[in-house]
Amino acid sequence: MSRVFEYKGFQGSVEFDLEGGFLYGKVLHITDLIDYNADTLSELKQEFFTAVDDYLKLCEELGCEPDKPASGSFNVRIGPDVHTSAVCAAARKGVSLNEFVKSAVLDALAGGTANSKQRHSQAAH
């Protein structure tokens, strides 16, 4: 079960106001503020779609690039011991730290099947 809407590469939150009795949300992971609200969940989803479409249309009219939810790079604070272990493991594999981390993230997104099978295989030996 998803807790966010997804549309055209954007994600939107689903929130509620108990006092006001309505649902609301905003487009996540961008610096521009795009929000929407509605009385029902199905209406909120449609409002999210409309908000994204309106945002993309406005950016096109203004001749500017819309914010992207992710640039392709990010900083991770993992502590010096884990950092050292990762650098050493990457060197043993003959890859850069960036490639090592990228592979680990891809594996985690795929459910950890590749590395978990390898770990179980190594543990058995």
C-alpha positions as CSV (number, residue, x, y, z in Angstrom):
1,M,0.0,0.0,0.0
2,S,1.5,3.3,-1.1
3,R,1.3,6.4,1.1
4,V,2.0,8.8,-1.8
5,F,0.6,9.6,-5.2
6,E,2.9,9.2,-8.2
7,Y,2.5,10.9,-11.5
8,K,4.9,12.0,-14.3
9,G,7.9,11.3,-12.1
10,F,6.6,13.4,-9.1
11,Q,5.3,12.1,-5.8
12,G,2.7,13.8,-3.7
13,S,1.8,13.5,0.0
14,V,-1.6,12.6,1.4
15,E,-2.4,14.4,4.6
16,F,-5.6,15.2,6.5
17,D,-7.0,18.0,8.7
18,L,-9.3,16.5,11.3
19,E,-10.6,19.9,12.5
20,G,-11.3,21.2,8.9
21,G,-12.5,17.8,7.7
22,F,-10.5,17.8,4.5
23,L,-7.5,16.2,2.8
24,Y,-4.5,18.0,1.5
25,G,-1.0,17.4,0.2
26,K,2.0,18.8,-1.6
27,V,4.4,17.7,-4.3
28,L,7.4,16.1,-2.5
29,H,11.2,16.4,-3.1
30,I,11.2,19.7,-5.0
31,T,11.9,23.3,-3.8
32,D,8.9,24.8,-5.6
33,L,5.7,24.7,-3.4
34,I,2.8,22.9,-5.1
35,D,-0.1,22.0,-2.9
36,Y,-3.6,20.7,-3.4
37,N,-6.7,19.8,-1.3
38,A,-10.0,18.0,-1.6
39,D,-12.8,16.4,0.4
40,T,-12.3,12.8,-0.8
41,L,-9.3,10.6,-1.5
42,S,-10.2,10.2,-5.2
43,E,-10.7,13.9,-5.5
44,L,-7.3,14.5,-3.8
45,K,-5.6,12.2,-6.3
46,Q,-7.2,14.1,-9.2
47,E,-6.1,17.4,-7.7
48,F,-2.6,16.1,-7.4
49,F,-2.6,15.2,-11.1
50,T,-4.0,18.6,-12.0
51,A,-1.5,20.4,-9.8
52,V,1.4,18.6,-11.5
53,D,0.0,19.3,-15.0
54,D,-0.5,22.9,-14.2
55,Y,3.0,23.2,-12.8
56,L,4.5,21.7,-15.9
57,K,2.4,23.9,-18.1
58,L,3.4,27.1,-16.2
59,C,7.1,26.1,-16.4
60,E,6.8,25.7,-20.2
61,E,5.0,29.0,-20.5
62,L,7.7,30.8,-18.5
63,G,10.5,29.0,-20.4
64,C,12.0,27.5,-17.2
65,E,12.9,24.0,-16.3
66,P,10.6,22.4,-13.6
67,D,12.3,21.2,-10.4
68,K,13.4,17.6,-10.6
69,P,12.6,15.4,-7.7
70,A,16.2,14.0,-7.7
71,S,19.4,15.3,-9.3
72,G,21.2,12.0,-9.5
73,S,23.6,12.7,-6.6
74,F,23.2,12.8,-2.9
75,N,25.3,12.9,0.3
76,V,25.1,10.1,2.8
77,R,26.4,10.3,6.4
78,I,27.4,6.8,7.3
79,G,30.1,7.3,9.9
80,P,33.9,6.8,9.4
81,D,34.0,3.1,10.1
82,V,31.3,2.2,7.6
83,H,32.9,4.6,5.1
84,T,36.3,3.0,5.5
85,S,34.7,-0.5,5.1
86,A,32.9,0.6,2.0
87,V,36.0,2.1,0.4
88,C,38.0,-1.1,1.1
89,A,35.2,-3.3,-0.2
90,A,35.0,-1.2,-3.4
91,A,38.7,-1.5,-3.9
92,R,38.6,-5.3,-3.5
93,K,35.9,-5.4,-6.2
94,G,37.9,-3.0,-8.4
95,V,35.2,-0.4,-8.6
96,S,34.8,3.2,-7.4
97,L,33.1,3.9,-4.1
98,N,30.3,5.6,-6.2
99,E,29.8,2.4,-8.2
100,F,29.9,0.3,-5.1
101,V,27.2,2.4,-3.4
102,K,25.1,2.6,-6.5
103,S,25.2,-1.2,-6.8
104,A,24.1,-1.6,-3.1
105,V,21.2,0.8,-3.6
106,L,20.1,-1.0,-6.8
107,D,20.3,-4.3,-4.9
108,A,18.2,-2.9,-2.0
109,L,15.6,-1.5,-4.4
110,A,15.4,-5.0,-6.1
111,G,14.7,-6.5,-2.7
112,G,18.3,-7.4,-1.9
113,T,18.2,-10.6,-3.9
114,A,21.6,-10.5,-5.5
115,N,23.7,-9.7,-2.4
116,S,21.6,-11.6,0.1
117,K,22.0,-14.8,-2.1
118,Q,25.8,-14.2,-2.2
119,R,26.0,-13.6,1.6
120,H,24.0,-16.8,2.3
121,S,26.3,-18.7,-0.1
122,Q,29.4,-17.3,1.6
123,A,28.0,-18.0,5.1
124,A,27.4,-21.6,4.1
125,H,31.1,-22.1,3.1
